């Protein structure tokens, strides 16, 4: 039969484990650098970019800095950057190149999945999810939306952790 002291220790350990699990759920699973695997990705309409790298940096206090850099299919440089929290609120995004994104909102769905909503001029232009594999080595971003001319777009971008 368990003693009172061993029961207290057990409850203390369980409390620490439960707290650790809850705090882990609030972290961004994408922290790190990811390189696009064009061969595994699909773009409608195509073609895929010539190169594309995404970097997520934990800035503390629940703030993440996201930077994306690459070369478009047409050979133009692409740069995106936004600091955000995983709270579903809109955050302004700095862009160069052919990008028309004005804000992005992101919300943690589960410990491995983030919902992403992109807006241009206050209008939703893309909705998707970014999911990190259980082993942490792959990030898959699936989204559907419209381009600057209102035509439908969809893609599945497969990234590998660098």
N, C-alpha and C positions, 0 to 999 in steps of 0.2 A: 504494500500500500504506500502511496506517495506521501511524503511528509509535506508539511505546510511550506517549509523552505523550498523544497524542490518544485512545488506547484507555483510559488512566486517566481522562481527563476524561469520556469517554462512560460508563464504568462508574459514576463519581461522580454524573453526571446521572441515570442510570437508578436508582441507589440512592435518590436524593432523590425521584424520581417515585414509586417503589414505596412508600416510607415515607409520602408524602403521601396516596397512594391508600388505604393501610391505615388511616391515622388518620381519613380522611374517612368510612370505613365505620363507625367507632365513634361518629359524631355522630348526634344525633336530627334526622331530616329535617323534623320538624314545628315546629322553633323559629320562633316568630312568633305572630301573632294571626290567627284564622280565624273567619269569620262563616258560620253555617248558611244555605244556600240551600234553603229549604223547598220551593220549586217543583220542584227537582231531586231531592229526597230522598223516601224512602218509609218509612213506619212501620206495622208490623203488631203489635199494633193501633195505630190512630191515635187522635187526630189529632196532628200535629206540635206542638212547642212554638211559642209566639208569637214568641219570640226566643231565640237561643242563640249564644254566642261562646266559643271555646276559645282559651286563650293558653298557649304553651309558652315557658319562659324557661330558658336555659342558666345554671345556678348554679355551674359550674366543677367540676372533678374528676369529671366524668361524671354529675353530678346535674342533673336537670331538674325545674323546678317547673311543674306543670300546674294551671291554674285554669279552671273553666267557670262561666259566669254566664248567666242568662237568665230567661225567664218561661215557665212550663209552659202547656200547652194550657188548663188550668183557671184561669190567671191568677196562679198562685203563684210566688214567687221561687225560683230554683234556684241553688245554689252548691255546687261541688265543688272540692276542692283536695288535691293530693298531691305530695310530693317523692319522686322515684324515680330509679333507674338502670335502664338497658336490660339488665338481667341475669336476667330471668325470676323474680326473687324477689318475694314479696308485700310491699307497702308499704301502711300504713294510710291511709285516705282520709277527710278531713273533709267532711261533707255537711250541707246543710240542704234543706228542701223535702221533696218526696215521695220522694227518693232513699233507697235502702236499702243502698247499697254500703258494705262495710266494708274491703275491700282490693282492690288492683289490682296485677297484675304485667305487665311489658312487656318484650319482647325484640326486638331488631333482627333481622329476617329477612334483609334485604338493604339496600342504601343508601337505599331509598325506602319500605320496608315494615316496620311494627312489628306484632307479634302482641300482643294484649291479652286478658288473662283477668281477669274481675271475679268477686269472691267476696262473699257475704253470710253472715256467721256461719260462715266457714270452708268453705262449700259453693260450688262453681262455679255462677254464675248467668248468665254470659255469656262467650262466646268470639268473638273477631273479629280483624279486621286493619284497620289504618289505613295507607293508601298515599298518598304524595305524588306528584303527576304529575311527569314528567321536567322540565317547565318551572317547577316549584315553585309554581304558582298555584292548584292544587286539591288538597284533602285529601278522600279518600273513606274513611269508616269503615263497614265492613260487620260486622254481628254477629248472632248468634242466641243465645237463652237462654230464661230463664223470668222471669216477674214475681213479685212478693211472694206471689201466690196460687198459684204453680206453673204458670200458663198459659204456653204458648209465645209468644215474642216474636221479632221480627226487624226489622232496619232497615238501610237504606242512607242514611247521612247524607253529604251533599255540602257541603263547606265551601270558601269562597273566601278566599284570603289577603287581609288588609287592609293 
